Amino acid sequence: MPERRRLPRVAEDERRVRSQLRQLLLQESLVRGTLSVREKVCGRPNCRCARGEKHHAVYLVASRNGKLQQLFIPRALEPQVRRWVDTYQRLRELLEELSRLHWEKLRQRKP
């Protein structure tokens, strides 16, 4: 059986990162933003919030074209939107890692 040639460490790392990127892009939805949890008082005198148990509201917040945008997220969608935000963050981390690997290639003067 022929011996398998081992790739340089950078090439292995790059292949791993690209594979993870591909899997996330194919399997997951994503959204850029941050989830902001806010506590509100509705103003009804007999409501639980009048006794200090405030209502929780979740908003997706992101800056677009220099302006802050906010979108109310219903409680039923919160877990899904949290996954989407996490996926976006993980993609950013992987892109940073890929960029770091390419910086290393350039330092070594490799194509």
Secondary structure, DSSP 4 states (H G I P E B T S, - for coil): -PPPPPPPHHHHHHHHHHHHHHHHHHH-----SEEEEEEE----TTSGGGGT-PEEEEEEEEEETTEEEEEEE-GGGHHHHHHHHHHHHHHHHHHHHHHHHHHHHHHTT--
